[in-house]
Amino acid sequence: MKTALITGASDGIGREAAIALAQKGWQVAVIGRNPERTRAVAEGIGAAPYIADFAELAQVRTLAQRLKADFPRIDVLVNNAGGMFNKQPPTKDGLEITFQVNHLAHFLLTHLLLPSLIKSRASVINTSSVAHKSIGLFFNLKDVPRPRRYSQHLAYGNAKLCNILHARELQRRFGRQGIAAASFHPGVVATSFARDTTSFMRILYHSALKNLPGIISPGQGAETLLFLAEGQPGTDWEPGQYYAQKQPAKSSRKARDPQLAHDLWEASIRLCGDYL
């Protein structure tokens, strides 16, 4: 029996992927922030719920400890949780919330699980977005330890850029030890995304506009995630790459910058230092 750990599994494409894999006989860890929704999804597929708020790195460390104890073997880790935030107050860890929830918490979780991931020759899949191209334009590592108040859109685009850089650098550092990492854009998916923001995206996702051509269902949005999770790295997909619609996709110039990927990794290690 294969095992998948899925963050952000209480809703949207994470929920759809958890259900689909469980129906195929996988053991799934349903990880979410909302206790009621997370437990409901877990109960529906006969899985265990894991509650953690990624805006607090101490909770991520506790989550990692539980997962290591409960799952000696991990075939797939899906770093899927995230979102856009109307206000950007510092987290308890003193960081900009969009960066922490979308990138740094997943970096910490992945790092804490690395021994198990390497031993299992696991795939690590990061949910990114095409938004990294259009609104991930101003990412600057100097802003990370001293959060700059980007607009909610720029902060989100920057975080999605980090998801791609993280997968690339993870592959570079640990690919020879058995890790296979990738990132992907799920498409424009009609989920709860941006519900609590003032973004124009809230209107797009939460009105009759969500029925426009080109906006897909969560099930359709999970297809590339499932393609990567179930596929054989090196045969069905190329580790280290960015995907969309189950095909390799072109990412932005910054997302392909090996020095930026290296520097983001080192900065993330420093920021997570108290929890490593």
DRENMARGU-223614 format. One record per residue (C-alpha): x, y, z; residue in one letter. Coordinates in steps of 0.5 Angstrom, whole numbers, padded with zeros to 4 digits, always signed. Layout:
XYZa...
This chain:
+0000+0000+0000m+0003+0007-0002k+0002+0013+0003t+0001+0020+0001a+0001+0026+0006l-0003+0032+0003i-0003+0039+0006t-0009+0043+0005g-0013+0037+0004a-0019+0039+0007s-0022+0043+0001d-0020+0044-0006g-0015+0040-0010i-0012+0037-0004g-0019+0034-0002r-0020+0031-0009e-0013+0028-0009a-0014+0025-0002a-0021+0022-0004i-0018+0020-0011a-0012+0016-0008l-0016+0013-0002a-0021+0010-0007q-0015+0007-0011k-0012+0004-0004g-0007+0009-0002w-0006+0011+0005q-0007+0018+0006v-0006+0023+0011a-0011+0029+0011v-0007+0035+0013i-0011+0042+0014g-0012+0048+0018r-0019+0048+0020n-0021+0042+0025p-0028+0041+0022e-0027+0040+0015r-0020+0036+0016t-0024+0031+0020r-0030+0031+0015a-0025+0029+0009v-0021+0024+0013a-0027+0021+0016e-0030+0020+0009g-0024+0016+0007i-0023+0012+0013g-0016+0016+0014a-0013+0020+0020a-0014+0028+0020p-0008+0032+0022y-0009+0039+0024i-0004+0044+0024a-0004+0052+0022d+0002+0054+0018f+0002+0061+0020a+0006+0058+0027e+0012+0054+0025l+0012+0051+0032a+0005+0047+0030q+0009+0045+0023v+0014+0042+0028r+0009+0038+0032t+0006+0036+0025l+0012+0033+0023a+0014+0029+0029q+0007+0026+0029r+0008+0024+0021l+0014+0021+0022k+0012+0017+0028a+0005+0015+0024d+0008+0014+0017f+0015+0010+0017p+0015+0010+0009r+0012+0016+0005i+0011+0015-0002d+0009+0022-0004v+0009+0029+0000l+0004+0034-0003v+0006+0041-0001n-0001+0044-0003n-0004+0048+0003a-0003+0056+0002g-0007+0062+0000g-0008+0069-0001m-0009+0074+0005f-0013+0081+0005n-0008+0083+0011k-0001+0081+0012q+0000+0082+0019p+0007+0078+0022p+0006+0071+0024t+0008+0069+0031k+0014+0068+0028d+0015+0075+0025g+0014+0073+0018l+0010+0076+0013e+0004+0071+0013i+0003+0069+0005t+0011+0067+0005f+0010+0063+0011q+0004+0059+0010v+0005+0058+0002n+0013+0057+0002h+0017+0057+0009l+0012+0052+0013a+0012+0047+0007h+0020+0048+0007f+0020+0046+0014l+0016+0040+0014l+0020+0037+0008t+0026+0038+0011h+0024+0035+0018l+0021+0029+0014l+0027+0029+0010l+0030+0022+0013p+0024+0019+0011s+0023+0022+0005l+0030+0020+0002i+0029+0013+0005k+0023+0012+0002s+0025+0015-0005r+0019+0019-0004a+0016+0024-0009s+0015+0031-0007v+0010+0035-0010i+0009+0043-0009n+0003+0046-0011t+0005+0053-0015s+0001+0057-0020s+0002+0061-0026v+0001+0067-0022a+0009+0067-0021h+0010+0069-0028k+0005+0075-0028s+0005+0077-0020i+0011+0074-0018g+0016+0080-0021l+0019+0083-0015f+0021+0078-0010f+0027+0080-0006n+0031+0075-0001l+0032+0082+0003k+0025+0083+0004d+0024+0076+0008v+0027+0077+0015p+0024+0084+0015r+0017+0083+0011p+0016+0088+0006r+0008+0090+0005r+0007+0088-0002y+0000+0088-0004s-0004+0081-0003q-0003+0079-0010h+0005+0081-0011l+0006+0077-0004a+0002+0071-0007y+0006+0071-0013g+0012+0071-0010n+0010+0065-0005a+0008+0061-0011k+0015+0063-0014l+0018+0060-0008c+0015+0054-0009n+0018+0053-0016i+0025+0055-0013l+0024+0050-0007h+0022+0044-0012a+0028+0045-0016r+0033+0046-0011e+0031+0040-0007l+0032+0036-0013q+0039+0039-0014r+0041+0037-0007r+0037+0031-0006f+0036+0028-0013g+0042+0023-0012r+0039+0020-0006q+0032+0018-0008g+0028+0024-0008i+0024+0026-0014a+0021+0034-0013a+0017+0037-0018a+0012+0043-0018s+0006+0045-0022f+0000+0050-0024h-0007+0046-0023p-0011+0051-0027g-0016+0057-0025v-0020+0052-0020v-0027+0054-0017a-0025+0053-0010t-0025+0057-0004s-0019+0061-0006f-0019+0069-0004a-0026+0068-0001r-0023+0072+0005d-0020+0078+0001t-0021+0084-0003t-0018+0081-0009s-0022+0082-0016f-0020+0074-0015m-0026+0073-0010r-0031+0076-0015i-0028+0071-0020l-0028+0065-0016y-0035+0066-0012h-0040+0069-0016s-0043+0067-0023a-0037+0068-0026l-0034+0062-0024k-0038+0058-0029n-0034+0062-0035l-0030+0057-0040p-0023+0056-0037g-0025+0056-0030i-0025+0048-0028i-0027+0044-0022s-0023+0042-0016p-0023+0035-0019g-0020+0037-0026q-0015+0042-0022g-0013+0036-0018a-0011+0032-0025e-0004+0034-0025t-0003+0033-0018l-0005+0026-0019l-0001+0025-0025f+0005+0027-0021l+0003+0023-0015a+0002+0016-0019e+0007+0017-0024g+0014+0014-0024q+0019+0020-0024p+0024+0020-0029g+0019+0016-0034t+0012+0019-0033d+0015+0026-0031w+0022+0029-0030e+0024+0031-0023p+0026+0038-0022g+0021+0041-0027q+0015+0045-0027y+0008+0042-0030y+0001+0045-0032a-0004+0040-0035q+0000+0034-0034k+0006+0037-0039q+0012+0041-0038p+0011+0048-0037a+0015+0054-0038k+0016+0058-0032s+0019+0065-0031s+0026+0067-0031r+0027+0068-0024k+0024+0061-0023a+0029+0058-0027r+0035+0062-0023d+0039+0057-0020p+0043+0062-0015q+0036+0065-0013l+0034+0057-0011a+0040+0056-0007h+0040+0063-0004d+0032+0062-0002l+0034+0055+0001w+0040+0058+0005e+0035+0064+0008a+0030+0059+0009s+0034+0054+0013i+0036+0061+0017r+0029+0063+0018l+0027+0056+0021c+0033+0055+0025g+0030+0054+0032d+0025+0049+0029y+0030+0044+0026l
